[in-house]
Structure formats: C-alpha cells, structure tokens
Amino acid sequence: MKLSRLVYRSLRTVIRSTYHYFNILTNKLSSELTRKASQTWGHDRQESGTVSHQPAAGPERTLELPAIFSFLMLLAMLSTVSLWLSVSTLYDGTEHDGGESVVSQLLARIRTSIDTASDPSRRVSILDPDLRYGKADELCEENDFAGTEGNVTLYMNWTELYHVEEQILTRSTQSIRKFLHADNAMVKNLYFSASHKDSQRKKSIRTPVDVVLSQATVVDDDYYYLSGGHWIPANCHPRWKVALIVPFRDRWFQLPIFLRNIVPFLKRQNLEFGIYVIEQANDLQFNRAMLMNVGFQQALNFTKWDCFIFHDVDHLPLNDANYYGCSHMPRHFISGADRWDYRLQYSMFFGAITGFTRHQIIKFNGFPNVYFGWGGEDDDILIRIKSQGFFKTRPWGVTGFYNVISEHHKSAPRNTKRVCLLDYAHQRLTTDGLSNLVYPPVKVLLEPLYTMISVNITDVDWNPSWTMCSKDYKRPKKEEA
C-alpha cells in the first residue's frame, strides 16, 4: 500500500470521527442551553405566581471527553505517518556500511506486516522480477536439517479440506477464494480455445497459464501465491521450480491430510512449487503411469517446471532433510515406510515417490501406458532410466522415512499381466510413453491448495512390434528370484 493511500485513509478516519463527536458535542451543548433556558423560564413563572413542574437541575456534566478522543486519534495518525516516513528514509533497498541496520530491517518488516494486515487481498504481478523475488538477488538457501533434528510432526487426523485451507492460507483465505472464480474462468477459456483451434487436440496451449494468472496474492510475507496451489518465495530466487504430480482416484479422505502436511513441508525448503492432482475420471482399472504422463504434459501448460515429483497421496515425509529440489535426479525419495517397519519391500523398489528433471522425462519417453491395475509400472520406469544411462539416488536412514495414511486405504486391483509386461518392457521403450499418449481434452479446476486435472484416459492401441500379453503369466520361481 502506498504512503499517500495510507495517509488519505488515516485522515479520512480522523475527519469522520472528529465530525461525529463534534455533532455529539453540539447536540449536548444545545440540550444544555435548552435546559438552562427552561429553568430560567420556570423561575420567572414561579416569581409571577405560576407553579412550574420542570425537573430540578442536575449537576453539570463535563463535555471535554469527545474532544480529547479526537485529539488522541489525530496524534496516532501523525505518529503513523512519521513512522512511515522513517521507514522510507532508512530502508531504500540499498546496503549502508556493509549491510542494513537492525532498525531498518525491523521497520521494513513492520511496514510489510501492516500492509498485509490492512489489505490481505492485495495482489502483485509475478511478471515483474523485483516484485516476484524481492529486492535481493540471492538464491534461496537450502535449510540444513541434519539427521533426527529435521524430524517433523505429522497431522494424521482427518479434517475438512476448507479447514486445511484456512490453516495454510491464514488471513488471505477469503480473498483467495474470491479470486478463484475469475481465475477459473480465464483458465477455462484458455483450454477451450486450444481444444477448438487444434483439430489434433494437442496437449499444450499457446499461452502459459502463469502469464494469464500473473496476479499473485501475498501470503505471510514469505510467499507469493497463484491460484491453484502455485507458491513462489517472495524474499529470494528459488533454486528450483518443482511440480508435484499426484495420481488420484477416490482418495478424498487422504487428500486433506496430505495437503495439510506437504504444503508447509515444501515451504520450509524454500522451493517454488505447484501441486497438480491428476484424477482418472472413469471406471477403468487405475493406470498410475499414464496419469503421470498426463500430469507431466499438463503441468507444463502452467509454467516451465525444472523437475517433477510423482507422489502417492497417502505417503507423508517424516524429515525436512528429505530435499524435494531437483538435484540428484532421477531420485527415489523413500528409504522406508511405517507399513514395512521403515524398510523397503525389496532393494530395487522404485515406487511411491520418484523425481525426474524435465529433460530426463523427455529423454526416456515418459512412462509406460499399458499398466492398468496395481503393480509393475515402477519397475518398468526403472528399466527406462537405466536404458538411458541414468542412475537413481536415494536418501538413507531416517531422512527418507515416510508414514502411510492407513485409513480408507483400498488398493487398486492387481494387474495380472504385469510380469509379462515387464519381461518385454525393452520392446516398448521408444514406442510406449509420451510418444503414443492419447486422451480427450482435460477438465481443469483451480482449487485453493492444488489444481485438479480430470482426464478420461483410454487404453492405448497395441503396437504390432510388442509381444502380446493376452493371458495371465507367471514366471517360474527361480527366474522370478
């Protein structure tokens, strides 16, 4: 909020209050004069022999309180203006004598807090680098959470999603909900135009969504917020832009718990991040890997993300040192979960939470589309990254521990063809993935803490060069081992 605007509002408030109490003072003075005139008239009538029934005069009341109150308000306004001028003088965005003084930093913090408190709905344009990243050019620091010192407290109890929104968005909740309606309309028009102008129904749109939704809301002074759960550090340049892709169907019990824990977790790591929930909107068997392909393509419509983390909705990280940035990828973020006594099911396990850079995903052709049902796709993905010379990394010990939301946890039906599909995975490396991904136009809905992308995926056409897995298949025990 600009200084002139603040001064105007303060003066208007003082003038209105002064005018109000001046009216009260005038009315009281008028009543007092009327009462005294009536008493004088009654006294004159008594002297002339006429009986008066006027009430007896009470003790005179002091009338200086309204004037004192107005004076105090004027004094408070002048003090505020003086403070603002001192802030502008001390804090001009430059360093003095090797750095900013403690008083300058404190006053700047007070000014920002008052701005946000007085107008929580204020928005800034992320297209302006100074507004997006603050006046400092330094990179956001990677917080050092060593060992057990980084252990976090998880909130595993279920709660309504709108309560989670209020806990995370705090005083900006109502203004963000208000802006969502208009922002959803703009995104809908973008996708409508793209689907009707392109007869082949490509998955990309010409104008990135973050350009259209360039007005961000300031939340808690530390982060800018874009509709749909896109968070940008306000005081430094983020090292990484991370898209969190959550394959999803009928997990509405887990979703509020997941968001309540994962959003503060990512904010503590000073990342720019967005959360995309990719919903399979049909009754076919759940195809996690194909939803990951859809999430990768659709998230790039919003902004140019550096890397993508594919995250099961029922897994919650237990340690802040489990860094979700784009370094050391491909990365398997989990070293153990409570359901497996904080161990892995097997050493080559590559499921639940995995991360890749944008270029890596394009190079190994995304993820397989043929796995309908539970199991197999994560091992296929590991084969793909090895075929391109990539090596997975993984945190060890307590850093990579997770807890799993066990309530309402119903797994998808097992994929009975997964063993056969894995045996011939090398045949499909270049022909199954992003290269043959086809799906109808998606439905996009911006929510306060995430973006919901609903897609009606269908089975892919079987390539004649692939070995057909038309019946159940089981390896001999020796080969499986």
Disulfide bonds with the S-S distance in Angstrom:
Cys140-Cys236 2.00
Cys307-Cys326 2.01
Cys420-Cys469 1.94
